[in-house]
Amino acid sequence: MFQQFLTDETGATAVEYGIIVTVLSIVIVGGIGTALDAVKWLWSDNNSEISKTMNKI
């Protein structure tokens, strides 16, 4: 019975997909944080072209 348990691969695919989804979610959340920091920098830097243009309006 223990040998059968060790060789049983039922559900292995679901676990693998769960791991892939988890890793991708972490990467996406990290990427969004980095992108938001870049956008904040663009809008807050007084020397940026966006800030110069908005100040002229």
Distance bins in CASP14 RR format, pairs under 12 A and 6 or more apart:
PFRMAT RR
TARGET T0000
AUTHOR 0000-0000-0000
RMODE 2
METHOD distances of the structure
MODEL  1
1 7 0 0 0 0 0 1 0 0 0 0 0
1 8 0 0 0 0 0 1 0 0 0 0 0
2 8 0 0 0 0 0 1 0 0 0 0 0
4 10 0 0 0 0 0 1 0 0 0 0 0
9 15 0 0 0 0 1 0 0 0 0 0 0
9 16 0 0 0 0 0 1 0 0 0 0 0
11 17 0 0 0 0 1 0 0 0 0 0 0
11 18 0 0 0 0 0 1 0 0 0 0 0
12 18 0 0 0 0 0 1 0 0 0 0 0
12 19 0 0 0 0 0 1 0 0 0 0 0
13 19 0 0 0 0 0 1 0 0 0 0 0
13 20 0 0 0 0 0 1 0 0 0 0 0
14 20 0 0 0 0 0 1 0 0 0 0 0
14 21 0 0 0 0 0 1 0 0 0 0 0
15 21 0 0 0 0 0 1 0 0 0 0 0
15 22 0 0 0 0 0 1 0 0 0 0 0
16 22 0 0 0 0 0 1 0 0 0 0 0
16 23 0 0 0 0 0 1 0 0 0 0 0
17 23 0 0 0 0 0 1 0 0 0 0 0
17 24 0 0 0 0 0 1 0 0 0 0 0
18 24 0 0 0 0 1 0 0 0 0 0 0
18 25 0 0 0 0 1 0 0 0 0 0 0
19 25 0 0 0 0 0 1 0 0 0 0 0
19 26 0 0 0 0 0 1 0 0 0 0 0
20 26 0 0 0 0 0 1 0 0 0 0 0
20 27 0 0 0 0 0 1 0 0 0 0 0
21 27 0 0 0 0 0 1 0 0 0 0 0
21 28 0 0 0 0 0 1 0 0 0 0 0
22 28 0 0 0 0 0 1 0 0 0 0 0
22 29 0 0 0 0 0 1 0 0 0 0 0
23 29 0 0 0 0 0 1 0 0 0 0 0
23 30 0 0 0 0 0 1 0 0 0 0 0
24 30 0 0 0 0 0 1 0 0 0 0 0
24 31 0 0 0 0 0 1 0 0 0 0 0
25 31 0 0 0 0 0 1 0 0 0 0 0
25 32 0 0 0 0 0 1 0 0 0 0 0
26 32 0 0 0 0 0 1 0 0 0 0 0
26 33 0 0 0 0 0 1 0 0 0 0 0
27 33 0 0 0 0 0 1 0 0 0 0 0
27 34 0 0 0 0 0 1 0 0 0 0 0
28 34 0 0 0 0 0 1 0 0 0 0 0
28 35 0 0 0 0 0 1 0 0 0 0 0
29 35 0 0 0 0 0 1 0 0 0 0 0
29 36 0 0 0 0 0 1 0 0 0 0 0
30 36 0 0 0 0 1 0 0 0 0 0 0
30 37 0 0 0 0 0 1 0 0 0 0 0
31 37 0 0 0 0 1 0 0 0 0 0 0
31 38 0 0 0 0 1 0 0 0 0 0 0
31 39 0 0 0 0 0 1 0 0 0 0 0
32 38 0 0 0 0 0 1 0 0 0 0 0
32 39 0 0 0 0 0 1 0 0 0 0 0
33 39 0 0 0 0 1 0 0 0 0 0 0
33 40 0 0 0 0 1 0 0 0 0 0 0
34 40 0 0 0 0 0 1 0 0 0 0 0
34 41 0 0 0 0 0 1 0 0 0 0 0
35 41 0 0 0 0 0 1 0 0 0 0 0
35 42 0 0 0 0 0 1 0 0 0 0 0
36 42 0 0 0 0 0 1 0 0 0 0 0
36 43 0 0 0 0 0 1 0 0 0 0 0
37 43 0 0 0 0 0 1 0 0 0 0 0
37 44 0 0 0 0 0 1 0 0 0 0 0
38 44 0 0 0 0 0 1 0 0 0 0 0
38 45 0 0 0 0 0 1 0 0 0 0 0
38 48 0 0 0 0 0 1 0 0 0 0 0
39 45 0 0 0 0 0 1 0 0 0 0 0
39 48 0 0 0 0 0 1 0 0 0 0 0
39 50 0 0 0 0 1 0 0 0 0 0 0
40 48 0 0 0 0 0 1 0 0 0 0 0
40 50 0 0 0 0 0 1 0 0 0 0 0
41 47 0 0 0 0 0 1 0 0 0 0 0
41 48 1 0 0 1 0 0 0 0 0 0 0
41 50 0 0 0 0 0 1 0 0 0 0 0
41 51 0 0 0 0 0 1 0 0 0 0 0
42 48 1 0 1 0 0 0 0 0 0 0 0
42 49 0 0 0 0 1 0 0 0 0 0 0
42 50 1 0 1 0 0 0 0 0 0 0 0
42 51 0 0 0 0 1 0 0 0 0 0 0
42 52 0 0 0 0 0 1 0 0 0 0 0
42 53 0 0 0 0 0 1 0 0 0 0 0
42 54 0 0 0 0 0 1 0 0 0 0 0
43 49 0 0 0 0 0 1 0 0 0 0 0
43 50 1 0 0 1 0 0 0 0 0 0 0
43 51 1 0 0 1 0 0 0 0 0 0 0
43 52 0 0 0 0 0 1 0 0 0 0 0
43 53 0 0 0 0 0 1 0 0 0 0 0
43 54 0 0 0 0 1 0 0 0 0 0 0
43 55 0 0 0 0 0 1 0 0 0 0 0
44 50 0 0 0 0 1 0 0 0 0 0 0
44 51 1 0 0 1 0 0 0 0 0 0 0
44 54 0 0 0 0 0 1 0 0 0 0 0
45 51 1 0 0 1 0 0 0 0 0 0 0
45 52 0 0 0 0 1 0 0 0 0 0 0
45 54 0 0 0 0 0 1 0 0 0 0 0
46 52 0 0 0 0 1 0 0 0 0 0 0
46 54 0 0 0 0 0 1 0 0 0 0 0
46 55 0 0 0 0 1 0 0 0 0 0 0
47 55 0 0 0 0 0 1 0 0 0 0 0
48 54 0 0 0 0 1 0 0 0 0 0 0
48 55 0 0 0 0 0 1 0 0 0 0 0
49 55 0 0 0 0 0 1 0 0 0 0 0
49 56 0 0 0 0 0 1 0 0 0 0 0
50 56 0 0 0 0 0 1 0 0 0 0 0
50 57 0 0 0 0 0 1 0 0 0 0 0
51 57 0 0 0 0 0 1 0 0 0 0 0
END
